[in-house]
Amino acid sequence: MKHSIGNVSTSYIIRLILNDLDTFITAGKREFDFCSESGVSSVEELLADWLEWFNDYPQGISPGELKEIEREIGELMGSMSIWSHHTEEREGFIKQFSDYFGEYIGFCKLVRDVYLEELKDELSY
């Protein structure tokens, strides 16, 4: 990713979200509950606003931006506890993505798509 304030900010937000998603998957808890109706912190509100931008995915995202975001997600997913050779476990992880993101379906679809692509690459070895 080129180093500009927008790219660095996007990278940082993706890292916050995916680290929290990994905690949600492994420990069943989350640091950021941006899906809550009340008691949302300013950081959670910022994340919710950012995630909402993806609800029209892939519309509104240039192909170059999308490639960089997918690359960033793929790199961060590499260290997550979501890799399994068992179909049922993989389907469970995808369900947890949906549970975590709630109404923010655009970013959830993006994460799912990157996960499935990374799985396809891994399973082809």
KEGULUM-571628 format. One record per residue (C-alpha): residue number from 1; residue in three letters; x, y, z. Coordinates in steps of 0.02 Angstrom, whole numbers. Layout:
   i  aa   east  north     up
 NUM ala      X      Y      Z
...
//
This chain:
   i  aa   east  north     up
   1 met      0      0      0
   2 lys     67    172    -44
   3 his    103    276    109
   4 ser    -24    417    115
   5 ile   -129    469    263
   6 gly   -284    389    186
   7 asn   -197    224    154
   8 val   -116    221    325
   9 ser   -284    260    407
  10 thr   -371    124    307
  11 ser   -234      0    351
  12 tyr   -247     43    536
  13 ile   -437     26    539
  14 ile   -429   -142    448
  15 arg   -300   -201    575
  16 leu   -410   -147    722
  17 ile   -561   -236    650
  18 leu   -473   -398    601
  19 asn   -381   -410    768
  20 asp   -548   -390    855
  21 leu   -628   -517    738
  22 asp   -491   -642    782
  23 thr   -524   -614    968
  24 phe   -710   -637    936
  25 ile   -677   -802    847
  26 thr   -550   -871    972
  27 ala   -619   -803   1137
  28 gly   -800   -760   1099
  29 lys   -780   -579   1152
  30 arg   -750   -416   1062
  31 glu   -668   -253   1106
  32 phe   -773   -151    985
  33 asp   -961   -176    982
  34 phe  -1004    -61    838
  35 cys  -1166   -160    810
  36 ser  -1239   -107    978
  37 glu  -1388     11    981
  38 ser  -1331    101   1139
  39 gly  -1175    141   1236
  40 val  -1065    150   1082
  41 ser   -897    234   1110
  42 ser   -830    364    989
  43 val   -708    234    920
  44 glu   -849    109    893
  45 glu   -950    245    807
  46 leu   -803    286    694
  47 leu   -783    101    650
  48 ala   -970     86    617
  49 asp   -965    237    500
  50 trp   -814    165    411
  51 leu   -894     -7    393
  52 glu  -1055     70    328
  53 trp   -956    140    182
  54 phe   -930    -40    122
  55 asn  -1115    -86    121
  56 asp  -1120    -50    -66
  57 tyr   -965   -157    -98
  58 pro   -892   -166   -226
  59 gln   -973     -5   -290
  60 gly   -887    155   -237
  61 ile   -716     74   -221
  62 ser   -590     94   -361
  63 pro   -511    -68   -424
  64 gly   -341     -9   -361
  65 glu   -407     30   -187
  66 leu   -499   -135   -181
  67 lys   -342   -234   -227
  68 glu   -243   -147    -89
  69 ile   -381   -176     40
  70 glu   -395   -359    -11
  71 arg   -206   -379      4
  72 glu   -207   -299    176
  73 ile   -350   -411    235
  74 gly   -263   -566    164
  75 glu    -99   -525    252
  76 leu   -186   -497    419
  77 met   -291   -654    400
  78 gly   -132   -756    383
  79 ser   -102   -745    571
  80 met   -283   -774    622
  81 ser   -348   -937    695
  82 ile   -465   -973    549
  83 trp   -371  -1100    445
  84 ser   -437  -1276    439
  85 his   -445  -1422    317
  86 his   -618  -1466    384
  87 thr   -764  -1395    285
  88 glu   -877  -1382    438
  89 glu   -750  -1278    532
  90 arg   -724  -1162    384
  91 glu   -912  -1139    368
  92 gly   -917  -1101    555
  93 phe   -786   -965    534
  94 ile   -886   -886    393
  95 lys  -1041   -889    505
  96 gln   -939   -803    641
  97 phe   -888   -668    516
  98 ser  -1073   -636    488
  99 asp  -1110   -637    676
 100 tyr   -968   -515    708
 101 phe  -1010   -390    570
 102 gly  -1198   -395    590
 103 glu  -1280   -265    478
 104 tyr  -1114   -217    398
 105 ile  -1134   -344    259
 106 gly  -1021   -261    131
 107 phe   -861   -277    232
 108 cys   -916   -449    291
 109 lys   -933   -504    108
 110 leu   -762   -430     71
 111 val   -682   -525    216
 112 arg   -773   -684    165
 113 asp   -718   -666    -16
 114 val   -536   -640     34
 115 tyr   -546   -788    154
 116 leu   -618   -903     20
 117 glu   -486   -847   -105
 118 glu   -346   -875     21
 119 leu   -419  -1046     62
 120 lys   -425  -1092   -121
 121 asp   -242  -1044   -139
 122 glu   -193  -1139     19
 123 leu   -291  -1296    -25
 124 ser   -219  -1302   -200
 125 tyr    -44  -1338   -131
//
